[in-house]
């Protein structure tokens, strides 16, 4: 009897529920994560501090260094941009457009694109920038 009283009870922590929860979280994050791959033009975006991140529901217009345009990944000219943007913006509830312009593009070209988008019905225009605090000089 003294032998039983002197023994410490064996205490174990069962890790099975913890492993189950970790696997469920892993599966949840794998299923709910979306991967967005931007295709098309290679752009060197201008740097700015404190820029908001663009949402995926917004429409995107890219202006390359040579002035060529892409709307939602499709190459087009400025006249066709207005037609395509008008159709896409009528179907969109938010009517927001992100303009991604290479930093070497002339300012006038970007303003012309923004003007066309306004005429097409865009209510919000955002210029995409790369994160950074120092202004880059070429």
C-alpha positions in Angstrom: 0.0 0.0 0.0 2.9 2.4 0.7 4.2 1.6 -2.8 1.0 2.9 -4.5 0.8 6.0 -2.4 4.4 7.0 -3.2 3.9 6.9 -7.0 3.1 10.0 -9.0 0.2 9.6 -11.4 1.3 9.6 -15.0 0.0 12.8 -16.6 -0.1 13.1 -20.4 -1.2 15.8 -22.7 -3.1 14.5 -25.7 -1.9 16.4 -28.7 -4.3 14.7 -31.2 -7.0 17.5 -30.9 -4.3 20.1 -31.3 -3.0 18.5 -34.5 -6.5 18.2 -35.8 -7.1 21.9 -35.3 -3.8 22.9 -36.9 -4.7 20.7 -40.0 -8.2 22.3 -40.2 -6.7 25.8 -40.1 -4.2 24.8 -42.8 -6.9 23.5 -45.0 -9.1 26.6 -44.4 -6.3 29.0 -45.3 -5.4 26.9 -48.4 -8.9 26.9 -49.6 -9.7 30.6 -48.9 -6.5 32.0 -50.3 -6.6 33.5 -53.8 -3.6 33.8 -55.9 -3.6 36.7 -58.4 -1.1 36.7 -61.2 -0.7 39.9 -63.1 0.1 39.1 -66.7 1.0 41.4 -69.5 3.3 44.4 -69.3 6.4 44.8 -67.2 5.9 48.2 -65.4 8.3 50.1 -63.2 5.7 51.8 -61.0 6.6 55.1 -59.3 7.3 54.8 -55.5 5.1 56.4 -52.9 4.7 56.1 -49.2 1.4 55.2 -47.5 -0.3 53.9 -50.6 -3.5 51.8 -50.2 -3.6 48.4 -51.7 -5.8 47.8 -54.6 -8.8 45.5 -54.4 -9.3 42.7 -56.9 -12.8 43.9 -57.7 -11.5 47.1 -59.4 -10.8 47.3 -63.1 -7.2 47.8 -64.2 -5.7 49.8 -67.0 -1.9 49.5 -67.7 0.1 52.1 -69.6 3.5 50.7 -70.7 6.7 52.7 -71.2 6.0 53.0 -74.9 2.5 54.3 -74.3 0.6 51.1 -75.3 -2.5 50.3 -73.2 -4.0 47.2 -71.7 -7.4 47.0 -70.1 -8.0 43.9 -67.9 -5.0 42.2 -69.7 -6.2 42.9 -73.3 -4.2 45.2 -75.5 -6.2 48.1 -77.1 -6.0 51.7 -78.3 -7.4 54.7 -76.5 -10.6 54.8 -78.6 -11.3 51.2 -77.9 -10.5 51.8 -74.2 -13.4 54.1 -73.8 -15.9 51.6 -75.3 -14.5 48.6 -73.3 -14.4 50.6 -70.1 -17.9 51.9 -70.5 -19.3 48.3 -70.9 -17.2 47.0 -67.9 -18.1 50.0 -65.7 -21.8 49.6 -66.4 -21.6 46.0 -65.2 -19.5 47.0 -62.1 -21.3 48.2 -58.9 -18.3 50.1 -57.5 -17.1 51.8 -60.8 -13.5 52.0 -59.6 -10.5 51.9 -61.9 -6.8 51.4 -61.1 -4.3 53.0 -63.5 -0.9 51.3 -63.6 1.5 53.5 -65.5 5.2 53.0 -66.0 7.1 55.8 -64.3 8.7 56.8 -67.6 5.4 57.4 -69.4 4.6 61.0 -70.2 2.3 62.7 -67.7 0.0 63.8 -70.5 -0.6 60.2 -71.7 -1.7 59.2 -68.2 -4.0 62.2 -67.9 -5.5 61.4 -71.3 -6.2 57.8 -70.1 -7.7 59.1 -66.9 -9.9 61.5 -68.8 -11.1 58.7 -71.1 -12.0 56.6 -68.1 -13.9 59.5 -66.5 -15.9 59.9 -69.7 -16.6 56.2 -69.7 -18.2 56.5 -66.2 -15.5 55.7 -63.7 -16.3 57.3 -60.3 -13.0 56.5 -58.6 -9.5 56.5 -60.2 -6.5 55.3 -58.4 -2.9 55.4 -59.6 -1.0 52.3 -58.6 2.4 52.8 -57.1 5.2 50.6 -55.7 5.8 50.8 -52.0 8.7 53.0 -51.0 9.5 56.2 -49.1 12.4 57.6 -51.2 11.5 59.3 -54.5 13.3 57.5 -57.3 15.3 59.5 -59.8 16.2 58.4 -63.3 
